[in-house]
Amino acid sequence: MFKIVVEKECGCFKRSDLKNNIEIASKDDALSKSIEIRDYMNDEFCGKHEFKVQEVGNDFVIAMSDSKSNGCCGGGCGSH
């Protein structure tokens, strides 16, 4: 099994219908789904963070890239 993990659940993620720690049997399907989720987060969230996908063992981690602003979308953001 391969897992899609959102590293830090920002406020926008918590308010969305997206789920964390999704398990998928196929590596290719997990990669495709993680890219789909990342693209959705980059396109639909508030824009204060940019997200990237990193492969870590059997996990695809959706992590925050550098912050796009000094603000925060509210709740769960790391230090800037």
N, C-alpha and C positions, 0 to 999 in steps of 0.2 A: 504494500500500500504506500501511496505517496500522499503527503499532507500539504495543504495550502494554509500557511500561517500568516496572519496579519500581525506584524511585529509590535506595533503600537496602535491601539485603537483610539484614534482621535475622535473628537466630538461628532464630526460628520459621519464617521464609520458607525458610531454607536446609534446615531439617529437613522441610519440607513437600514434596509432590509438585508444587507449582506451578512453572511455568517463567517465566523472564524474557525480555524482548525478543520477544514473540510478534507475528508479522506477520499481519494480516488485511486482505483486499481491500476490504471495505466499511467506510465510516466508522461507519455505524449499528451494524454487528456489532461493530466494535472498541470502540465506546462501551459497548454492552450487556455485552460480555465483561469490560471493565475494571471496570464497576460490580459485576458478579458476583464478580470476584476480590477487589475491595475489601471487599465485604460479607462474603465468606468470611474474609478476613484479620481483619476487625473482630470477627466472631463466634467464630472458632475459634482464633485465636492467643491468647497469654498475657494480653492485655489491658493491657499496659504502654504500648502505642502505639495511636493511632487513625490510620487511614489515610483519605486523600481522593484523588479523581481530579482531575487538572488537564489541560486540553487545551493542548498546546504544539506548534504547527505541525501536523504529521501524526501526532504521538505523543499517546497518552493516558498520562500519568505518574501512577503510584500513589505518592504521597508520604506521609511521616509528618506528621500534624498535631502539635500540641504533645503532649509526653509526658504520660501520665496519672499517672505516678509517678516517683520518683527512681531506680527500679531499671531494670534492663536485662534483656532476654530472652536475652542472651548472644551475643556475636559480631556485629560489624559495626555497632553502634549509634553514632550520632554523639554529640557532647558534649551534655550536658544542663544 
